[in-house]
């Protein structure tokens, strides 16, 4: 469907997109995840033919965007970060203009405009001037423009930015329904958003592809072990033996504590369950009082930020092919962990 | 292209711009017609058309300033450039829409020669034909204004640039009359032009060594010509000024009743040149 090979975009000395290569399959929802300024918008602008790449190749539906721009652009619907709306037009006028601009067959234009209006639920404002619409409605008009004419590829740059929570849910539903017939590529800097709607995620940092995979694969890679930090009174051997009775515990490390007769203990455990109660019981059994216990957790965003700022594709490999080893390496390096919070979020 | 043309035209007539522009031009054409043809009794309507051109520098920026600049400011250029239309189509659509707006006062102006049929002496054909170069000169202004608008995303800057350039065009005859004929004066004039060209090249390429090289080569060429073939330089700059007399074909028409075809070709080539330059600017921006 879409083939991007060695894509490079340079602004003077600044490299905005650095040798990006990826492949997009038909009929799936892809998410570009990256911090602001990671090169998501630049990549999308190049894929849609708004910017010219400094190097590399983009093939959309069999048409090279630089060699056959018209044919390639016909198969793309694009909603840029700021919806490209003419404030002096009504919604209906604007969509009519877009359908003509996109060279849709004359006979079907009217039906097509009606169809997209119904799809993004803007029937009520169809005859209003765009400048009088709220941000949420403008975003929807922009989305309507992008899906006019049923292009096989729909590219959405931060479609939910600036919307209220209810509107975000609505937009996500629209995107999900689009994903059934179209290939959708959307960008976001919010991990949850991408994992909520996308079948496949591409994480981009500093113009490079850091990791790709399904949200589940990425979550597995991003999620570290459970880490518990405790202050325990007692002898090191006793404590270690007691904690190692718990099957989930993977490692126990000790360091000296400020409190007299106490040790600082760092326990790493598998994230299958919360073992705080088990640890308390075991330690109580050997009469080692727990002075302090904290469950360290980092949000998905923190981990994602660490991942995008700390590493590049070469050290990381892609999650899709990542072996168990690499996964555990990665999680050790990220050193943070998240369990409850992440699982709660996933349930949501 | 048709879609963009229709949208632009609608937008001009939805806002005040088109009405302001048409009303302004019609008002001054009417005033001049009344004063020159009716009160003073001049029998040629096309004479006033060349007089009116001094107003162009104020009136045309109103029309052209937003053409390309606004598109960039509101990011709607993303819609146009990612649609299956080519950049020349976009630029032509916009140009034709502005030319259409300008055609309205030109058609209204055609009423004046018809009114002159009531006078004893009238030159209907000459006056009606005179509207053709008048229309084309306006189109040259539109093309230049559109080009300047494509350089910036600020309408006001686009308008200011247009006024300056149009003012220089208007003052070209005055410059020519005052400019010394001597070879040295021409050499200095060309030197200024050389610096200007090198600067333009630098602002596009950001390549200091090459721009410097171009400047040095140009100055070297001027110096060599100055010492080797002084005659070539004598009166060269005044001649250059003469080449941008946009009113020349209209003046010929009103004075000698001759439609200067070379003038028409000159207008058409200027229009083509600036449309082409606008396309280049838009195209080039995609590469930065």
Boltz contact constraints between the chains, C-beta under 6 A:
constraints:
  - contact:
      token1: [A, 48]
      token2: [B, 82]
      max_distance: 6.0
  - contact:
      token1: [A, 49]
      token2: [B, 82]
      max_distance: 6.0
  - contact:
      token1: [A, 50]
      token2: [B, 78]
      max_distance: 6.0
  - contact:
      token1: [A, 50]
      token2: [B, 81]
      max_distance: 6.0
  - contact:
      token1: [A, 50]
      token2: [B, 82]
      max_distance: 6.0
  - contact:
      token1: [A, 51]
      token2: [B, 286]
      max_distance: 6.0
  - contact:
      token1: [A, 52]
      token2: [B, 286]
      max_distance: 6.0
  - contact:
      token1: [A, 52]
      token2: [B, 287]
      max_distance: 6.0
  - contact:
      token1: [A, 70]
      token2: [B, 84]
      max_distance: 6.0
  - contact:
      token1: [A, 73]
      token2: [B, 82]
      max_distance: 6.0
  - contact:
      token1: [A, 73]
      token2: [B, 84]
      max_distance: 6.0
  - contact:
      token1: [A, 74]
      token2: [B, 84]
      max_distance: 6.0
  - contact:
      token1: [A, 78]
      token2: [B, 82]
      max_distance: 6.0
  - contact:
      token1: [A, 80]
      token2: [B, 78]
      max_distance: 6.0
  - contact:
      token1: [A, 82]
      token2: [B, 75]
      max_distance: 6.0
  - contact:
      token1: [A, 84]
      token2: [B, 75]
      max_distance: 6.0
  - contact:
      token1: [A, 84]
      token2: [B, 76]
      max_distance: 6.0
  - contact:
      token1: [A, 84]
      token2: [B, 78]
      max_distance: 6.0
  - contact:
      token1: [A, 84]
      token2: [B, 79]
      max_distance: 6.0
  - contact:
      token1: [A, 86]
      token2: [B, 76]
      max_distance: 6.0
  - contact:
      token1: [A, 88]
      token2: [B, 11]
      max_distance: 6.0
  - contact:
      token1: [A, 88]
      token2: [B, 14]
      max_distance: 6.0
  - contact:
      token1: [A, 97]
      token2: [B, 3]
      max_distance: 6.0
  - contact:
      token1: [A, 97]
      token2: [B, 7]
      max_distance: 6.0
  - contact:
      token1: [A, 100]
      token2: [B, 3]
      max_distance: 6.0
  - contact:
      token1: [A, 101]
      token2: [B, 3]
      max_distance: 6.0
  - contact:
      token1: [A, 101]
      token2: [B, 83]
      max_distance: 6.0
  - contact:
      token1: [A, 102]
      token2: [B, 83]
      max_distance: 6.0
  - contact:
      token1: [A, 103]
      token2: [B, 84]
      max_distance: 6.0
